[in-house]
């Protein structure tokens, strides 16, 4: 089913519609500096040998697999590692420590603690330069004057540690919103936030260059589907996916035509990320012993 992001908010009522797509925003060069690293920390997880486990180059296990770490009870966001093949990063929701878990189908490989304070961690993204972006963007009551994204470098050696982070404060141009989807364009590291609202959400874009010393204003770009709980860019930056509890929306940009796909049932589906080859997306869910599922990307070769 094809529609547009502008029409997707009304999909459940009106079905699909079509409109002439506008040109997506062009990527711009990245100018901000990478975050600093911290030293090595604890152990106790599955060691990384550089090759990873049954990893997401394509769909690693068609039937999915279980995240069985008892510390991961609210897998709210998920992103593919750009440094450690086969590894996914995930994290818990509000009320939990700012920790990112490096997992694959064989178990938890490391726990990365971020040396930052946060309110409601909702999503995570990675970029080809080896940086990990964690979005403190949740605001159920829509009262926060600003939200933030914390940026760290993926460690060369995947072991439990504490990472120093660079934090960028973000503020919507039109007042507070609740959001659960953070996307970072791999072509230019530009940050996008998609709000979780009814009857429709909004896609906001941050400035090309984020500043630590001032608030970075999020500018509204386009309408988005209602109740978006996660999103991601494909590894080459050419496509995006936004997900809700019931559907995934694939597009060539935030203002381009969208392919709508029904999702398999999950307990509380929130997370989504592309595999390395861009042919599949992996779907995560909150709850203990949550399942990671594979979904082919519409139109992808062999997907």
QUINOR-V626123 format. One record per helix or strand of 3 or more residues. SS is the DSSP state (alpha for helix, beta for strand). FROM is the first residue (numbers start at 1). TO is the last residue. If there is no record, write none. Layout:
BEGIN
ss:SS from:FROM to:TO
ss:SS from:FROM to:TO
END
This chain:
BEGIN
ss:beta from:2 to:4
ss:alpha from:5 to:8
ss:alpha from:11 to:14
ss:beta from:65 to:67
ss:beta from:77 to:80
ss:beta from:88 to:91
ss:beta from:99 to:104
ss:beta from:107 to:114
ss:beta from:121 to:127
ss:beta from:131 to:136
ss:beta from:147 to:153
ss:beta from:161 to:163
ss:beta from:166 to:172
ss:beta from:179 to:184
ss:beta from:191 to:195
ss:beta from:201 to:205
ss:beta from:216 to:224
ss:beta from:230 to:233
ss:beta from:240 to:243
ss:beta from:247 to:251
ss:beta from:257 to:262
ss:beta from:269 to:274
ss:beta from:280 to:286
ss:beta from:290 to:296
END
